[in-house]
Amino acid sequence: MAPIRIRTLVAVALGAGTVGAGASCDPGAQPVHLATAHQMGPVAYRDPAGGISSDGRLLAYTQGRELLVRDLAAGEVRSLGLAPSQLRYVAWHPAGDRLLVHERSFDRRRQAWFVYDLESGAKQTMWGTGYAAGPAPSTLLELSWAPDGGSLVGVVRNSRLSTVWRVNADGARGKVVAESLNLSYPVVSPTGEVACVERYGGRQYLRYPCAQPRVHWLDGHQPYGHVAFSRDGADIHYAAPNDDGVLELWTRPVGGGEARRLAIAERDAYGPAVTADGNIVYRSQHYMVSLSAVPAAGGPVRRITTFQSETPTWSPDGTEVSFTFGRWRVATDDVLYPDIDQHIGTVDAASPSPRTAPDRIIRSSWSEDQGMHWSPNGRWITYHSHIGATDDIYLIPADDPSDPRIISEDGHETGWPRWSPDGRWIVFPTYARDAAGARRSFLHVIPVDQETGETLAQRAVDLGDFRHDALQAEWTPDSEGLVFEAAEGAGRKALYRIPREGGTPERFHEWTSDQVHSGISVSPDGAWVAYIGPDSAGFFQVYRVPLGGGKAEQLTVDPTRKTQPAYDPTGKWLAYTVFSYEARFWRVENVK
């Protein structure tokens, strides 16, 4: 893979993007790379969180459930341990001696803010029982400290309203700063005013102060994510997209004036923070997915694609490999989710060289199309989509994708559908919430006639008192049984099998992995189940285990991260996704 290109504008003066009125180029020094954080997988994750201490000495960032702190002077990295759930936000206290970290359980039943003490490594719930300010602390998102450490600002959201709160550091008092339909990323400037970002009419705006109307002195720039102020509050630093939708890092005087572009990345440059010496630390995103294949018993790997492509499946005759493709994961798409750049295509499976673009486009729509699967007779295609604000399973004729038909109902985070070998059933996972608000993934099947495409109502697979998330499901060759992967808790995965009509799931393999939606595949002869797990160096590899249990075999060994394995119809090959999903931290020095 080509390395990401981070440059000051001297190197990219002719790059894509409309420069705002009065904009100029900053001829400053090259950005300095500080650290790289790896994400656990391309599905169900967002960018790793991170931030710089106000003195510019310590960089904190997340890798999955792990919180790491790098001493930039000494070059040492210290782990503050593994959290029992997802780490979503990180905020330094201005004193630089502790971190505020937001955790959310995978079932979304519990979320809370914790304070990590840098010296001892201990953590405790923020505010504990002394909180009396207003909204429940767990509902406050995107918290950030005021420069003096005396208060914090955060946002509470529901489907109808966003409310920005300012809360005293001890949690004793709080007040509403602003309310609107869609507010995000509040920060306190050195002058004590709160700034925030508002999404309105499909565009991003700055509100400064947050309680007042949208400002118009950004000259048409749309701010995304956190903004930051210079130490004296005279300048504001922010990320705004160019014409290709890629975020670039900008600075300009508060109230209007000449804008200077500080940095650009191959994908996004965003999330600025200012240190005491006036330097800016920011992030860039590196995200690349492509397809490869390995012989079913292991051996030399061959590349299938070199462009953004993931979630492979094979045509019934093995001549084509399907996938999801597009530019997904740039920050502008993330804000628009699920109306994103994600489509479905195929390539020739027998191509002697990796394909650089789809050979055939099956679906092209801005609606998160994923996980297509052919009917055994090749006449139909089923896939997951968010068409028309749904989250369900759709069906199209293989030769005419123009009129997709929804065949599931009430989907929530619906997974990838799989057609049974006899052509009579489609299985898929989807989440449901209980009375307490916790969500859990269940399996459903849809009866289908592969000759006519006619379907009946979906029915739940009875899993008895099974208490874990039933994730990706695959069929046994006789179409009578299902094999599925389950997430049994933070870092714990397992394989189960169950009759199609339901029963008590039989657990036959377990492993440790923080990649939740990694996918599985059953070999055509029913002898093996392929899955994804970490090797001793932490790289996600393709493994196989006998269906029913036995010794697992590692099939890939190269130092890349992998996900979503898929057997071909002959059982000779396993296709899979290779991914690189990183947040890279940089410092721009002497901005003034």
RODO-2510 file (C-alpha; in nm, 4 decimals, decimal comma):
residues 592
     n   res          X          Y          Z
     1     m     0,0000     0,0000     0,0000
     2     a     0,1191     0,3490    -0,0765
     3     p     0,1935     0,5545     0,2365
     4     i    -0,0374     0,8386     0,3221
     5     r     0,0863     1,1747     0,1990
     6     i     0,0821     1,4510     0,4593
     7     r     0,2094     1,7834     0,3320
     8     t     0,1917     2,1510     0,3973
     9     l     0,0293     2,3511     0,1236
    10     v     0,3625     2,4341    -0,0410
    11     a     0,3538     2,0780    -0,1698
    12     v    -0,0142     2,0769    -0,2634
    13     a    -0,0881     2,4240    -0,3908
    14     l    -0,2501     2,2727    -0,6968
    15     g    -0,4494     2,0091    -0,5055
    16     a    -0,8250     1,9655    -0,5298
    17     g    -1,0521     2,1928    -0,3333
    18     t    -1,2081     2,5329    -0,3419
    19     v    -1,0090     2,7810    -0,1368
    20     g    -1,2243     3,0229     0,0597
    21     a    -1,2155     3,3959     0,0009
    22     g    -0,8887     3,5468     0,1180
    23     a    -0,7266     3,2045     0,1692
    24     s    -0,3514     3,1593     0,1439
    25     c    -0,0866     2,8934     0,1695
    26     d     0,1180     2,8350     0,4854
    27     p     0,4872     2,7826     0,4024
    28     g     0,5619     2,6438     0,7496
    29     a     0,7556     2,3327     0,8475
    30     q     0,6513     1,9807     0,7526
    31     p     0,4172     1,8120     1,0012
    32     v     0,5916     1,5773     1,2456
    33     h     0,4518     1,2262     1,2869
    34     l     0,3850     1,1444     1,6540
    35     a     0,2056     0,8092     1,6691
    36     t    -0,0250     0,5683     1,4865
    37     a    -0,3308     0,4019     1,6396
    38     h    -0,4776     0,0894     1,4784
    39     q    -0,8483     0,0141     1,4765
    40     m    -0,9725    -0,3426     1,5248
    41     g    -1,1805    -0,3776     1,2085
    42     p    -1,3650    -0,2000     0,9276
    43     v    -1,7133    -0,2918     1,0563
    44     a    -1,8771    -0,1480     1,3721
    45     y    -1,5881     0,0849     1,4564
    46     r    -1,5159     0,4537     1,4200
    47     d    -1,1794     0,6293     1,4232
    48     p    -0,9583     0,5683     1,7288
    49     a    -0,9918     0,8447     1,9880
    50     g    -0,6985     1,0508     2,1045
    51     g    -0,5653     1,3833     2,2296
    52     i    -0,2578     1,5766     2,3393
    53     s    -0,1878     1,7084     2,6904
    54     s    -0,1845     2,0869     2,7136
    55     d     0,1941     2,0937     2,7694
    56     g     0,2424     1,8953     2,4468
    57     r     0,4343     1,6214     2,6236
    58     l     0,1900     1,3300     2,6363
    59     l    -0,0306     1,1841     2,3619
    60     a    -0,3195     0,9587     2,4651
    61     y    -0,4978     0,7367     2,2137
    62     t    -0,7064     0,4213     2,1938
    63     q    -0,6548     0,0912     2,0148
    64     g    -0,9731    -0,1054     2,0499
    65     r    -1,0334    -0,1360     2,4249
    66     e    -0,6778    -0,0331     2,5194
    67     l    -0,5832     0,3167     2,6356
    68     l    -0,2243     0,4124     2,5540
    69     v    -0,0161     0,7155     2,6541
    70     r     0,2994     0,8056     2,4606
    71     d     0,5678     1,0261     2,6152
    72     l     0,6732     1,2194     2,3064
    73     a     1,0088     1,3255     2,4513
    74     a     1,1142     0,9836     2,5766
    75     g     0,9437     0,7878     2,3002
    76     e     0,7939     0,5489     2,5546
    77     v     0,4396     0,4109     2,5356
    78     r     0,2488     0,3161     2,8475
    79     s    -0,0713     0,1138     2,8535
    80     l    -0,3368     0,2129     3,1067
    81     g    -0,5008    -0,1240     3,0574
    82     l    -0,7892    -0,2827     2,8713
    83     a    -1,1361    -0,1437     2,9316
    84     p    -1,4289    -0,3873     2,9542
    85     s    -1,6032    -0,2080     2,6667
    86     q    -1,5557     0,0364     2,3810
    87     l    -1,3543     0,3549     2,4336
    88     r    -1,5198     0,6372     2,2410
    89     y    -1,3845     0,9761     2,3592
    90     v    -1,0669     1,0947     2,5317
    91     a    -1,0222     1,4393     2,6922
    92     w    -0,7190     1,5655     2,8843
    93     h    -0,7582     1,7704     3,1998
    94     p    -0,5756     2,1035     3,1497
    95     a    -0,3355     2,0100     3,4305
    96     g    -0,2204     1,7114     3,2233
    97     d    -0,2310     1,4676     3,5149
    98     r    -0,5504     1,2798     3,4290
    99     l    -0,7667     1,1688     3,1394
   100     l    -1,1413     1,1725     3,0946
   101     v    -1,2520     0,8681     2,8926
   102     h    -1,5964     0,7599     2,7722
   103     e    -1,6785     0,3884     2,7685
   104     r    -1,9820     0,2171     2,6170
   105     s    -2,0684    -0,1511     2,6448
   106     f    -2,1229    -0,3408     2,3195
   107     d    -2,4873    -0,4039     2,4062
   108     r    -2,5192    -0,0259     2,4681
   109     r    -2,6874    -0,0892     2,8012
   110     r    -2,4149     0,0945     2,9926
   111     q    -2,2048     0,3969     2,9144
   112     a    -2,0130     0,6219     3,1495
   113     w    -1,7258     0,8687     3,1833
   114     f    -1,4200     0,7584     3,3791
   115     v    -1,1221     0,9533     3,5109
   116     y    -0,7832     0,7844     3,4659
   117     d    -0,5053     0,8997     3,6974
   118     l    -0,1778     0,9158     3,5025
   119     e     0,0484     0,8549     3,8008
   120     s    -0,1266     0,5544     3,9509
   121     g    -0,3125     0,4245     3,6449
   122     a    -0,6272     0,3934     3,8559
   123     k    -0,9663     0,4925     3,7209
   124     q    -1,2912     0,5928     3,8812
   125     t    -1,6331     0,6994     3,7633
   126     m    -1,6420     1,0705     3,6987
   127     w    -1,8502     1,2640     3,9541
   128     g    -1,9552     0,9425     4,1268
   129     t    -2,2607     1,0044     4,3457
   130     g    -2,1958     1,3773     4,3856
   131     y    -2,3290     1,4747     4,0464
   132     a    -2,6352     1,7023     4,0582
   133     a    -2,6002     1,9226     3,7499
   134     g    -2,8822     1,8080     3,5228
   135     p    -2,8726     1,5302     3,2612
   136     a    -2,7372     1,1892     3,3559
   137     p    -2,3580     1,1918     3,3117
   138     s    -2,3801     0,8864     3,0865
   139     t    -2,5858     1,0848     2,8338
   140     l    -2,3286     1,3629     2,7982
   141     l    -2,1188     1,3123     2,4858
   142     e    -1,8102     1,4822     2,3395
   143     l    -1,7052     1,6346     2,6738
   144     s    -1,4175     1,8827     2,6705
   145     w    -1,2578     2,0898     2,9444
   146     a    -1,2550     2,4655     2,9723
   147     p    -0,8944     2,5926     2,9589
   148     d    -0,8958     2,6757     3,3320
   149     g    -1,0230     2,3294     3,4295
   150     g    -1,3193     2,4766     3,6191
   151     s    -1,5914     2,3343     3,3944
   152     l    -1,6686     2,1027     3,1056
   153     v    -1,8994     2,1261     2,8065
   154     g    -2,0799     1,8399     2,6381
   155     v    -2,3866     1,7609     2,4319
   156     v    -2,6960     1,5491     2,5009
   157     r    -2,8827     1,4217     2,1941
   158     n    -3,2087     1,2513     2,1170
   159     s    -3,4061     1,2157     1,7960
   160     r    -3,5626     1,5608     1,8360
   161     l    -3,3075     1,7877     2,0013
   162     s    -2,9415     1,8481     2,0831
   163     t    -2,8634     2,0311     2,4071
   164     v    -2,5210     2,1716     2,4907
   165     w    -2,4488     2,1768     2,8650
   166     r    -2,1795     2,3452     3,0695
   167     v    -2,1115     2,1627     3,3958
   168     n    -1,8882     2,2595     3,6884
   169     a    -1,5841     2,0361     3,7314
   170     d    -1,7277     1,8895     4,0530
   171     g    -2,0632     1,8124     3,8868
   172     a    -2,2548     2,0220     4,1400
   173     r    -2,3999     2,2739     3,8946
   174     g    -2,4783     2,2873     3,5290
   175     k    -2,6617     2,5022     3,2778
   176     v    -2,7905     2,4755     2,9237
   177     v    -2,5759     2,6725     2,6796
   178     a    -2,7718     2,6118     2,3585
   179     e    -3,0380     2,3913     2,2020
   180     s    -3,1004     2,3019     1,8396
   181     l    -3,1768     2,0035     1,6205
   182     n    -2,8196     1,8928     1,5593
   183     l    -2,5325     2,0381     1,7640
   184     s    -2,1952     1,8729     1,8213
   185     y    -1,8393     1,9125     1,9513
   186     p    -1,8724     2,2016     2,1977
   187     v    -1,5471     2,3630     2,3149
   188     v    -1,4646     2,6535     2,5451
   189     s    -1,2428     2,9245     2,4005
   190     p    -0,9734     3,1060     2,6058
   191     t    -1,2194     3,3975     2,6381
   192     g    -1,4687     3,1690     2,8163
   193     e    -1,7245     3,1509     2,5335
   194     v    -1,8554     2,8145     2,4088
   195     a    -1,8289     2,7288     2,0396
   196     c    -2,0053     2,4365     1,8725
   197     v    -2,0794     2,2905     1,5309
   198     e    -2,4327     2,2765     1,3911
   199     r    -2,5652     2,0674     1,1056
   200     y    -2,8507     2,2458     0,9322
   201     g    -3,0022     2,2017     0,5880
   202     g    -2,7455     1,9393     0,4938
   203     r    -2,4483     2,1649     0,5726
   204     q    -2,2079     2,2182     0,8625
   205     y    -2,1812     2,5542     1,0394
   206     l    -1,9882     2,7103     1,3253
   207     r    -2,1821     2,8716     1,6097
   208     y    -1,9633     3,1038     1,8153
   209     p    -2,0889     3,1718     2,0705
   210     c    -2,2844     2,8473     2,0566
   211     a    -2,5959     3,0198     2,1956
   212     q    -2,6073     3,2592     1,9015
   213     p    -2,6917     3,2055     1,5310
   214     r    -2,4558     3,0446     1,2823
   215     v    -2,1564     3,2554     1,1831
   216     h    -2,0861     3,3460     0,8214
   217     w    -1,7230     3,4528     0,8442
   218     l    -1,5831     3,1091     0,7505
   219     d    -1,6359     3,2071     0,3840
   220     g    -1,8341     2,8960     0,2990
   221     h    -1,6077     2,6485     0,4786
   222     q    -1,7994     2,3715     0,6568
   223     p    -1,6351     2,2736     0,9881
   224     y    -1,6321     1,9039     1,0774
   225     g    -1,5423     1,7675     1,4208
   226     h    -1,3610     1,9530     1,6953
   227     v    -1,2456     2,3091     1,6470
   228     a    -0,9647     2,4623     1,8525
   229     f    -0,8575     2,8136     1,9440
   230     s    -0,5142     2,9684     1,9624
   231     r    -0,3885     3,0298     2,3156
   232     d    -0,4998     3,3930     2,3056
   233     g    -0,8366     3,3096     2,1458
   234     a    -0,7658     3,5277     1,8419
   235     d    -0,7564     3,2445     1,5860
   236     i    -0,9673     2,9373     1,5257
   237     h    -0,8399     2,6095     1,3778
   238     y    -1,0802     2,3689     1,2092
   239     a    -1,1178     2,0962     0,9477
   240     a    -1,3208     2,1635     0,6324
   241     p    -1,3768     1,9480     0,3217
   242     n    -1,2421     2,0242    -0,0226
   243     d    -1,4405     1,9555    -0,3392
   244     d    -1,3630     1,5839    -0,3091
   245     g    -1,5069     1,5720     0,0436
   246     v    -1,1656     1,5230     0,2077
   247     l    -1,1023     1,7270     0,5229
   248     e    -0,8173     1,9779     0,5234
   249     l    -0,6818     2,1638     0,8256
   250     w    -0,7393     2,5411     0,8263
   251     t    -0,6811     2,8408     1,0515
   252     r    -0,8191     3,1948     1,0386
   253     p    -0,8828     3,4918     1,2697
   254     v    -1,1965     3,4730     1,4827
   255     g    -1,4564     3,7005     1,3270
   256     g    -1,3196     3,6663     0,9761
   257     g    -1,0043     3,7318     0,7802
   258     e    -0,7495     3,5496     0,5711
   259     a    -0,7684     3,1700     0,5994
   260     r    -0,4527     2,9589     0,5850
   261     r    -0,4492     2,5910     0,5038
   262     l    -0,2124     2,4124     0,7401
   263     a    -0,2198     2,0506     0,6282
   264     i    -0,3847     1,8065     0,3918
   265     a    -0,4007     1,4268     0,3946
   266     e    -0,4762     1,1618     0,1372
   267     r    -0,8078     1,1168     0,3158
   268     d    -0,8734     1,3493     0,6139
   269     a    -0,6776     1,5927     0,8330
   270     y    -0,8900     1,6876     1,1345
   271     g    -0,9308     1,7121     1,5139
   272     p    -0,6921     2,0003     1,5933
   273     a    -0,5725     2,0703     1,9490
   274     v    -0,3398     2,3490     2,0605
   275     t    -0,0541     2,3044     2,3075
   276     a     0,0881     2,5655     2,5442
   277     d     0,3677     2,6546     2,3030
   278     g     0,1222     2,7251     2,0205
   279     n     0,1801     2,4045     1,8230
   280     i    -0,1165     2,2205     1,6709
   281     v    -0,1639     1,8458     1,7019
   282     y    -0,4134     1,6843     1,4658
   283     r    -0,5069     1,3498     1,3158
   284     s    -0,5180     1,2027     0,9693
   285     q    -0,7098     0,8933     0,8687
   286     h    -0,5622     0,6035     0,6772
   287     y    -0,8186     0,3525     0,5590
   288     m    -0,7673     0,0893     0,2920
   289     v    -0,9537    -0,2334     0,2218
   290     s    -0,8909    -0,4806    -0,0607
   291     l    -0,9485    -0,8477    -0,1384
   292     s    -0,7074    -1,1398    -0,1369
   293     a    -0,7414    -1,5186    -0,1388
   294     v    -0,5496    -1,8063     0,0172
   295     p    -0,5656    -2,1795    -0,0664
   296     a    -0,8101    -2,3548     0,1650
   297     a    -0,5309    -2,5432     0,3421
   298     g    -0,2940    -2,2461     0,3466
   299     g    -0,0220    -2,1404     0,1065
   300     p     0,0768    -1,8485    -0,1184
   301     v    -0,1703    -1,5596    -0,1103
   302     r    -0,2972    -1,3973    -0,4297
   303     r    -0,4451    -1,0479    -0,4487
   304     i    -0,7894    -1,0118    -0,6059
   305     t    -0,8337    -0,6321    -0,5954
   306     t    -0,6217    -0,3246    -0,5284
   307     f    -0,9046    -0,0711    -0,4863
   308     q    -1,1356    -0,0065    -0,1895
   309     s    -1,3348    -0,3328    -0,1638
   310     e    -1,4550    -0,5558     0,1196
   311     t    -1,7032    -0,8305     0,2276
   312     p    -1,6326    -1,0829    -0,0521
   313     t    -1,8665    -1,3595    -0,1666
   314     w    -1,8444    -1,5891    -0,4714
   315     s    -2,0866    -1,6508    -0,7556
   316     p    -2,2385    -2,0036    -0,7606
   317     d    -2,0111    -2,1081    -1,0485
   318     g    -1,7041    -1,9492    -0,8903
   319     t    -1,6295    -1,7184    -1,1822
   320     e    -1,6971    -1,3907    -1,0005
   321     v    -1,6191    -1,2420    -0,6613
   322     s    -1,8602    -0,9815    -0,5294
   323     f    -1,7806    -0,7079    -0,2789
   324     t    -1,8789    -0,3732    -0,1349
   325     f    -1,6763    -0,0859    -0,2766
   326     g    -1,6537     0,2913    -0,2472
   327     r    -1,4751     0,5678    -0,0583
   328     w    -1,6530     0,5024     0,2740
   329     r    -1,4934     0,6219     0,5984
   330     v    -1,3939     0,9743     0,5056
   331     a    -1,5319     1,1976     0,7812
   332     t    -1,7858     1,3708     0,5596
   333     d    -1,9468     1,0354     0,4771
   334     d    -1,9454     0,9423     0,8441
   335     v    -2,1594     1,2474     0,9266
   336     l    -2,4031     1,1516     0,6481
   337     y    -2,4251     0,7871     0,7567
   338     p    -2,5995     0,5719     0,6340
   339     d    -2,6200     0,7749     0,3112
   340     i    -2,2631     0,6933     0,2176
   341     d    -2,0358     0,6085    -0,0720
   342     q    -2,0743     0,2293    -0,0568
   343     h    -2,1838     0,0189    -0,3542
   344     i    -2,1779    -0,3421    -0,4786
   345     g    -1,9738    -0,4830    -0,7659
   346     t    -1,7920    -0,7913    -0,8945
   347     v    -1,4624    -0,8865    -1,0550
   348     d    -1,3472    -1,1851    -1,2593
   349     a    -1,2290    -1,4427    -1,0064
   350     a    -0,9837    -1,5963    -1,2542
   351     s    -0,8086    -1,2724    -1,3504
   352     p    -0,4309    -1,3341    -1,3695
   353     s    -0,3613    -0,9943    -1,2103
   354     p    -0,5362    -0,7983    -0,9346
   355     r    -0,8244    -0,5852    -1,0583
   356     t    -0,7953    -0,2081    -1,0157
   357     a    -1,1697    -0,1380    -1,0542
   358     p    -1,4962    -0,3350    -1,0563
   359     d    -1,5579    -0,5368    -1,3709
   360     r    -1,9307    -0,5126    -1,3119
   361     i    -2,1383    -0,2797    -1,0928
   362     i    -2,4405    -0,4482    -0,9371
   363     r    -2,5748    -0,1598    -0,7277
   364     s    -2,4712     0,2048    -0,7175
   365     s    -2,6635     0,4005    -0,4554
   366     w    -2,5829     0,6181    -0,1553
   367     s    -2,7409     0,3825     0,0955
   368     e    -2,4760     0,1516     0,2497
   369     d    -2,5238    -0,1498     0,0221
   370     q    -2,3347    -0,4477     0,1646
   371     g    -2,2912    -0,8221     0,1805
   372     m    -2,4518    -0,9416    -0,1432
   373     h    -2,5110    -1,3132    -0,1901
   374     w    -2,6268    -1,5019    -0,4989
   375     s    -2,9049    -1,7602    -0,5008
   376     p    -2,7659    -2,1081    -0,5783
   377     n    -2,9197    -2,0981    -0,9277
   378     g    -2,7614    -1,7572    -0,9910
   379     r    -3,0915    -1,5858    -1,0756
   380     w    -3,1244    -1,3658    -0,7665
   381     i    -2,9129    -1,1474    -0,5401
   382     t    -2,9872    -1,0581    -0,1807
   383     y    -2,8057    -0,7904     0,0167
   384     h    -2,8243    -0,5509     0,3113
   385     s    -2,9166    -0,1869     0,2464
   386     h    -3,0411     0,1358     0,4024
   387     i    -3,2531     0,2320     0,1020
   388     g    -3,5236     0,4796     0,1984
   389     a    -3,4088     0,5070     0,5629
   390     t    -3,4535     0,1320     0,6203
   391     d    -3,2008    -0,1131     0,7619
   392     d    -3,3064    -0,4380     0,6008
   393     i    -3,2548    -0,7188     0,3515
   394     y    -3,3361    -0,6647    -0,0166
   395     l    -3,3805    -0,8886    -0,3202
   396     i    -3,3095    -0,8131    -0,6868
   397     p    -3,2957    -1,0217    -1,0066
   398     a    -2,9317    -1,0880    -1,0921
   399     d    -2,9840    -0,9437    -1,4399
   400     d    -3,1862    -0,6360    -1,3345
   401     p    -3,0903    -0,4509    -1,0144
   402     s    -3,3127    -0,1506    -1,0914
   403     d    -3,6054    -0,2361    -0,8627
   404     p    -3,4905    -0,3721    -0,5248
   405     r    -3,7583    -0,5332    -0,3087
   406     i    -3,7426    -0,5327     0,0701
   407     i    -3,7904    -0,8831     0,2135
   408     s    -3,7196    -0,8327     0,5858
   409     e    -3,8881    -0,6076     0,8383
   410     d    -3,7990    -0,3875     1,1350
   411     g    -3,4256    -0,4294     1,0860
   412     h    -3,1754    -0,2699     1,3209
   413     e    -2,8045    -0,3009     1,2413
   414     t    -2,9029    -0,5841     1,0086
   415     g    -2,6127    -0,8025     0,8959
   416     w    -2,5242    -0,9856     0,5767
   417     p    -2,7771    -1,2308     0,4298
   418     r    -2,6812    -1,5831     0,3221
   419     w    -2,8785    -1,8094     0,0873
   420     s    -2,9120    -2,1775     0,1820
   421     p    -2,7524    -2,4314    -0,0565
   422     d    -3,0960    -2,5737    -0,1469
   423     g    -3,2218    -2,2270    -0,2417
   424     r    -3,5167    -2,2315     0,0011
   425     w    -3,3997    -2,0017     0,2814
   426     i    -3,2152    -1,6787     0,3514
   427     v    -3,0615    -1,6292     0,6959
   428     f    -2,9509    -1,2972     0,8408
   429     p    -2,8716    -1,1417     1,1804
   430     t    -3,0361    -0,8288     1,3168
   431     y    -3,0408    -0,6516     1,6519
   432     a    -3,3335    -0,5920     1,8849
   433     r    -3,3583    -0,3872     2,2036
   434     d    -3,5025    -0,5028     2,5332
   435     a    -3,7044    -0,2975     2,7819
   436     a    -3,3852    -0,1738     2,9483
   437     g    -3,2491    -0,0407     2,6197
   438     a    -2,9819    -0,3071     2,5761
   439     r    -2,9459    -0,4478     2,2267
   440     r    -2,8709    -0,8041     2,1222
   441     s    -2,8290    -0,9692     1,7832
   442     f    -3,0658    -1,2513     1,6836
   443     l    -3,0942    -1,4736     1,3749
   444     h    -3,3885    -1,4792     1,1343
   445     v    -3,4691    -1,6856     0,8248
   446     i    -3,6836    -1,5924     0,5269
   447     p    -3,8497    -1,8705     0,3215
   448     v    -3,7829    -1,8065    -0,0469
   449     d    -3,8424    -1,9676    -0,3865
   450     q    -3,5264    -1,9234    -0,5899
   451     e    -3,7115    -1,9881    -0,9144
   452     t    -3,9669    -1,7088    -0,8743
   453     g    -3,8101    -1,4888    -0,6085
   454     e    -4,1268    -1,5117    -0,3976
   455     t    -4,0708    -1,4845    -0,0221
   456     l    -4,2718    -1,5410     0,2944
   457     a    -4,2492    -1,3510     0,6221
   458     q    -3,9291    -1,3768     0,8195
   459     r    -3,9213    -1,5958     1,1262
   460     a    -3,6866    -1,5850     1,4238
   461     v    -3,4542    -1,8784     1,4847
   462     d    -3,5316    -2,0045     1,8337
   463     l    -3,2054    -1,9849     2,0296
   464     g    -3,3600    -2,0756     2,3635
   465     d    -3,2032    -1,8829     2,6508
   466     f    -2,8900    -1,7932     2,4508
   467     r    -2,7666    -1,4661     2,6020
   468     h    -2,4940    -1,3538     2,3636
   469     d    -2,4898    -1,1693     2,0307
   470     a    -2,5529    -1,4121     1,7447
   471     l    -2,3588    -1,2489     1,4630
   472     q    -2,2795    -1,3715     1,1124
   473     a    -2,4533    -1,7021     1,0246
   474     e    -2,3688    -1,9542     0,7504
   475     w    -2,5394    -2,2729     0,6313
   476     t    -2,4338    -2,6350     0,6587
   477     p    -2,4259    -2,8092     0,3170
   478     d    -2,7579    -2,9906     0,3785
   479     s    -2,9382    -2,6585     0,4498
   480     e    -3,0688    -2,8094     0,7735
   481     g    -2,8238    -2,6421     1,0081
   482     l    -2,6713    -2,3035     1,0824
   483     v    -2,3254    -2,2137     1,2049
   484     f    -2,2783    -1,8718     1,3605
   485     e    -2,0162    -1,6652     1,5378
   486     a    -2,1043    -1,5072     1,8685
   487     a    -1,9622    -1,2225     2,0708
   488     e    -1,9650    -1,3469     2,4294
   489     g    -1,8203    -1,0354     2,5869
   490     a    -1,5339    -0,7939     2,5472
   491     g    -1,2619    -0,9748     2,3519
   492     r    -1,4391    -1,3136     2,3595
   493     k    -1,5639    -1,4904     2,0440
   494     a    -1,7092    -1,8379     1,9875
   495     l    -1,8567    -2,0601     1,7155
   496     y    -2,1928    -2,2351     1,7547
   497     r    -2,4133    -2,4603     1,5458
   498     i    -2,7877    -2,5059     1,5654
   499     p    -3,0672    -2,6679     1,3580
   500     r    -3,2431    -2,4314     1,1202
   501     e    -3,5664    -2,4690     1,3168
   502     g    -3,3919    -2,3698     1,6396
   503     g    -3,2863    -2,5360     1,9612
   504     t    -2,9984    -2,5064     2,2033
   505     p    -2,6868    -2,3702     2,0296
   506     e    -2,3894    -2,6080     2,0492
   507     r    -2,0633    -2,4298     2,1229
   508     f    -1,7661    -2,5958     1,9499
   509     h    -1,4853    -2,3391     1,9368
   510     e    -1,3731    -2,0271     2,1229
   511     w    -1,0970    -1,7712     2,0796
   512     t    -0,9917    -1,4252     2,1903
   513     s    -1,0461    -1,1329     1,9534
   514     d    -1,1458    -0,7667     1,9722
   515     q    -1,2676    -0,7666     1,6116
   516     v    -1,6404    -0,8108     1,6652
   517     h    -1,7992    -0,8452     1,3197
   518     s    -1,5201    -1,0452     1,1563
   519     g    -1,7387    -1,2997     0,9740
   520     i    -1,7119    -1,6741     0,9171
   521     s    -1,7507    -1,9196     0,6285
   522     v    -1,8379    -2,2905     0,6097
   523     s    -1,6547    -2,5025     0,3509
   524     p    -1,8777    -2,6527     0,0779
   525     d    -1,8167    -3,0059     0,2101
   526     g    -1,9085    -2,9010     0,5645
   527     a    -1,5745    -3,0087     0,7068
   528     w    -1,4366    -2,6696     0,8097
   529     v    -1,5351    -2,3294     0,9430
   530     a    -1,3093    -2,0361     0,8580
   531     y    -1,2853    -1,7459     1,1018
   532     i    -1,0616    -1,4501     1,1881
   533     g    -0,8406    -1,4230     1,4950
   534     p    -0,5205    -1,2474     1,6070
   535     d    -0,1807    -1,4144     1,5818
   536     s     0,0924    -1,3795     1,8458
   537     a     0,1991    -1,0441     1,6966
   538     g    -0,1551    -0,9066     1,7005
   539     f    -0,2237    -0,9284     1,3257
   540     f    -0,5660    -1,0640     1,2374
   541     q    -0,5250    -1,3865     1,0372
   542     v    -0,7478    -1,6438     0,8668
   543     y    -0,7957    -1,9660     1,0625
   544     r    -1,0022    -2,2785     1,0101
   545     v    -1,1390    -2,5290     1,2588
   546     p    -1,3293    -2,8552     1,2000
   547     l    -1,7056    -2,8021     1,2115
   548     g    -1,8046    -2,9447     1,5478
   549     g    -1,4699    -2,8788     1,7127
   550     g    -1,1037    -2,9705     1,6977
   551     k    -0,7638    -2,8168     1,6490
   552     a    -0,7609    -2,4805     1,4706
   553     e    -0,5183    -2,4201     1,1823
   554     q    -0,3714    -2,0828     1,0864
   555     l    -0,3937    -2,0318     0,7089
   556     t    -0,2325    -1,6889     0,6591
   557     v     0,0884    -1,5571     0,8120
   558     d     0,1686    -1,2237     0,6450
   559     p     0,1717    -0,9082     0,8638
   560     t    -0,1578    -0,7581     0,7481
   561     r    -0,4961    -0,7351     0,9170
   562     k    -0,7766    -0,9461     0,7766
   563     t    -1,1519    -0,9960     0,8079
   564     q    -1,4595    -1,1512     0,6396
   565     p    -1,3464    -1,4909     0,5005
   566     a    -1,5478    -1,6617     0,2216
   567     y    -1,5010    -2,0100     0,0698
   568     d    -1,5369    -2,0464    -0,3062
   569     p    -1,7876    -2,3069    -0,4394
   570     t    -1,5122    -2,5653    -0,4957
   571     g    -1,3722    -2,5334    -0,1452
   572     k    -1,0236    -2,4718    -0,2862
   573     w    -0,9954    -2,1005    -0,2021
   574     l    -1,0800    -1,8630     0,0780
   575     a    -1,1272    -1,4987    -0,0165
   576     y    -1,1048    -1,2363     0,2567
   577     t    -1,0699    -0,8640     0,3171
   578     v    -0,7332    -0,7088     0,3974
   579     f    -0,7702    -0,3834     0,5887
   580     s    -0,5584    -0,1018     0,7258
   581     y    -0,7559     0,1321     0,9500
   582     e    -0,5416     0,3848     1,1346
   583     a    -0,5465     0,7226     1,2997
   584     r    -0,2128     0,8986     1,2549
   585     f    -0,1238     1,1834     1,4879
   586     w     0,0815     1,4814     1,3670
   587     r     0,2207     1,8059     1,5020
   588     v     0,2428     2,1343     1,3126
   589     e     0,4996     2,3556     1,4826
   590     n     0,5230     2,7340     1,5029
   591     v     0,1849     2,8020     1,3448
   592     k     0,2098     3,1760     1,4076
***
